[in-house]
Amino acid sequence: EKEHKGDFHIEEAVEWPGLDLKLGQVSGLALDPENNLVVFHRGDRVWDENSFDSKFVYQQRGLGPIEQNTIIVLNPSNAKLLHSTGKSLFYLPHGLSVDKNGNYWVTDVALHQVFKLGANDKEPLLILGVPLQPGSDKNHFCQPTDVAVDPITGSIYVSDGYCNSRIIQFSPNGLYVMQWGEETSLGRPRPGQFCIPHSLALIPDLSQLCVADRENGRIQCFRLETGEFTREIKHKAFGRELFAVSYVPGGLLFAVNGMPYPGEAESVQGFVMNFSTGEIIDNFIPLRKSFEMPHDIVASEDRTVFVGDVHAKAVWKFASVENMEHRSV
Ligand SMILES: O=C(N[C@@H](O)C(=O)O)c1ccccc1
């Protein structure tokens, strides 16, 4: 029995049939208001070293948008397909979140855009950014990675991105409000500096936004209203890269890291943390197959966790189990 603190322990739900869903690269996961699993995937398209030129301009626009439905909604127990949408809209899906009204919010790193889609609409309700044009002003993104909407204020937060180092806040109807963040300078990364802000976890009850600062291998959290830095969560066990974060009300923070660099000790895995102390209380890996590039993580209030992998093209489900010692008393 592996070491873990307290009585919280999760392990793969091996009855979940989501490992062979015949999806493309799985880039984003979210849970909708009915707690169904929403998956954002790339169909037959892949992001590889030929996808962009040195100025971050997408090189395969001649292929046209992905023909398959890139947003699919699954029953969280048996992975049955409930709904799908998002065909002929996207080139390289990346981030996904679902707002309290069930709208899908996504980012596309090839289009350098952010989209709001109604659950049953074909036409987007809102688009931010200029198609296929990278940039770093108020109207352009550069490979935006994720988007999150504050359920209380309706404010929109975008993590921008692979080739920018900032978080931008927009008003509920998409007007630029403010931004914060800067590139990591040489030496030790300082608060508010990013090296690929890669995933967002919005914490409405604490009015904070936490960011997976991917290549700095850390989580940084900020005040929603001001962008003021509140804290950093970083552990040696994360290794060099921290890919994604997800928060569940009640105070647990979930994360996944990256594959270890050659010779590095820290293995690729999921983490469960106590948000207020930042302490790791459990970690987890699949029983079936292995993490290759776990790219997004989403957790529900009953502590069910899903992890999507962009290289394994798989979605694992994890569930919390009673601690074995508990049962013996
Ligand atoms: O990080 C990369 N990709 C993943 O994050 C993703 O696929 O979202 C990547 C980096 C360099 C070249 C090609 C891909």
The ligand as a MOL file (V3000), in Angstrom:
LIG
                    3D

  0  0  0     0  0            999 V3000
M  V30 BEGIN CTAB
M  V30 COUNTS 14 14 0 0 0
M  V30 BEGIN ATOM
M  V30 1 O 3.8310 21.2210 -25.9620 0
M  V30 2 C 3.4880 20.8430 -27.0430 0
M  V30 3 N 2.2630 20.3100 -27.2870 0
M  V30 4 C 1.2700 20.0600 -26.2410 0
M  V30 5 O 1.2820 20.9690 -25.2060 0
M  V30 6 C -0.0750 20.0540 -26.9470 0
M  V30 7 O -0.1550 19.2270 -27.8770 0
M  V30 8 O -0.9660 20.8180 -26.5670 0
M  V30 9 C 4.4270 20.9060 -28.2210 0
M  V30 10 C 5.6240 21.5640 -28.0820 0
M  V30 11 C 6.4900 21.6190 -29.1510 0
M  V30 12 C 6.1570 21.0410 -30.3830 0
M  V30 13 C 4.9490 20.3980 -30.5180 0
M  V30 14 C 4.0790 20.3350 -29.4500 0
M  V30 END ATOM
M  V30 BEGIN BOND
M  V30 1 2 1 2
M  V30 2 1 2 3
M  V30 3 1 2 9
M  V30 4 1 3 4
M  V30 5 1 4 5
M  V30 6 1 4 6
M  V30 7 2 6 7
M  V30 8 1 6 8
M  V30 9 1 9 10
M  V30 10 2 9 14
M  V30 11 2 10 11
M  V30 12 1 11 12
M  V30 13 2 12 13
M  V30 14 1 13 14
M  V30 END BOND
M  V30 END CTAB
M  END
